[in-house]
Amino acid sequence: MIIKRMSYFYMTSFGLLFLMNIPPETTGQGESRRQEPGDFVKQDIGGLSPKHAPDIPDDSTENITIFTRILDRLLDGYDNRLRPGLGDAVTEVKTDIYVTSFGPVSDTDMEYTIDVFFRQTWHDERLKFDGPMKVLPLNNLLASKIWTPDTFFHNGKKSVAHNMTTPNKLLRLIDNGTLLYTMRLTIHAECPMHLEDFPMDVHACPLKFGSYAYTKAEVVYSWTLGKNKSVEVAQDGSRLNQYDLLGHVVGTDIIRSSTGEYVVMTTHFHLKRKIGYFVIQTYLPCIMTVILSQVSFWLNRESVPARTVFVWDPLAPYRLPAHCSLLLSSLLLSAVVEAAGEVPATTAALASHEPGFWLSGAPPVGAH
């Protein structure tokens, strides 16, 4: 009896051990599967406590959502065809200019080139907002959806708005409805010149701008920082080889036309020609030519070979007379300089009518 009970106990124990060592498998619904080595890692990762994986709200995403709603609300029903304060008040546009590059100046075409950051500021009650930020930086795409001033340059021959790599425009919206609109422009503007005093002439090249369609009863312009600080030229902004930029004068004018009176903002850039450039290029060669021609007065009239030594001309080997060689050299020099655009055509024409122009050839002719 005891032996039977012991055998039964051992058989039961072996059976339980056998069942415990069988790994579970999953073959279908309701069936278990064998536990894989990676399950422990997966369970650990999935069971991280909030201390290791906190649920932090994304402030950037939240701000984007808020301002997207603000912009949608501001632009809902906004008519960019109507200026701010229509029928109630005059719209004031404050402007200032930062000149990054001035020049070159063309005497022949009487124009100059200027590269500027052109800034405009105005107030639009329709764009007030309340949000976590007081200033909202925007790109140039929104500028086409809101009202912007129709500013143009009165004396501009050609104006280029830079678009590389994207349009060089900046738009900022302040929570009280004030807008700052900045763009980078390259302007080719007219510069009337009086060349009677060439090459000791002084010029004032203007830059004029204002509204194209709105009269002073609708839109007025003013300088943001006053007349003394609203136009600034970079220290390394001069691109002039024949002029010195002496300074600039800022002002405001009113022009009258058949459609009304308009506000025009003006800036005059004062230029003075560098006399040293023309002393070396024009005056010094002519002076040396005249001095050289005087040497022949000290030579014997009969010493023709000695007189031809002092002829400054590439054609000297042909033994041309001194006055012919000098005149040909002067004409050749004038033609080359004028063709290169160094001397304005107007100046050359004025000089040709001056008695001194023809009398300057008298000493070389007399020397012969």
C-alpha positions, 0 to 999 in steps of 0.5 A: 500500500505504501509502495503504491502511494509513493509511486502515485505521488512520484507520477503526479509530481513528474506530470506536474513538472512536465506540464510546467516546462511546456512553453506556451504558444499562440496559434490562434484566438484564445491561445497563448504564444511563447514569450520572446526575448524582446517582450521584456524590453517592450513591456519595460518601454511601454510601462515607463512611468510619467517620471521618465516620459512626461507629457510636455505640451509643445509651446511652438505648436500651441503658438502656431495654432493661436496665431493661425486663428488670429490671422484667419480672424483678422483676414475674415472680411478684410478688404485690402482695396480700402485704405485704413480710416477711409471716410474718417481720418487721413492715413499717415505713412511714416518712412525712413531709408537706409542706403547700403550702396550709392553709385555709380553716377553716369554723367552721360545719361545724367542718372545715378544708382542707389541700393536702399532698405525702404521702410514704411510704417502705418496704422490699421485699426482692422488688424488689432489682435490680442495674443501671447506675442505683441509683435508678429513677424510675417513673411511677404505673402501676407503683404498681398492680402492687406492694404499697403501704400502705393508708393512710387519714385517720381524721378525713378527711371527703373526700380528693381525689388530684389527677389533672390532667394525669396522676395526681400520683404519684411512685414511685422504686425504689432498688436495695436494694429501698427505695421512695419513694411520693409523692402530692398530696392535698387533704384536708377534715378534721374540727376539733372546736372549743370556741367558748365564748371566741369571738372569743378562742378557740384551736383545735388541728385534728388530722390523723390517718392510719394503716393501715386493715387492718394492725395494729401487729403487721404494719405500723407507721408512723414519722416519716421525719425525726423529730417535729420535721422530718417535717411542714413548712408552706410559708411562703406556705401559709396561706389563713386570713383569720380565724386565725393558724397558730401552729404544729403538734405531731407525735405517734404514738398507738395506738388499740384496736378489736375487730380489734386495735391500730393505729398512728395518726400525728397532727399538730395544727395550732394556730390562734388567731382574729384578734381585730382582724377582729372588733373592726372588724366587730363590736365597733367598730360596737356601741361606736359605737352605744352611745356615740352613744346616750349623746349623747341624755342631754345633750339636752332631753327636749322636743327630739324632733327633736334626739334623732332626729338621732342615730338610726343607722338606714336607717329614720330618715326614718320617725322611729321611736323611738331604741331601736326603730331601734337594736335593729332595726339590731343585729338586721339586722346580726347576721342579715346577718353570720350569713347570710354565715357570718362568725359560727358559728351555735353562737356566735350561739346561745350569745350569745343566752343571755348576760345581757350580750347583752340588757343591751347594749340597755339604754343605747339604751333608757334614752336614749329 
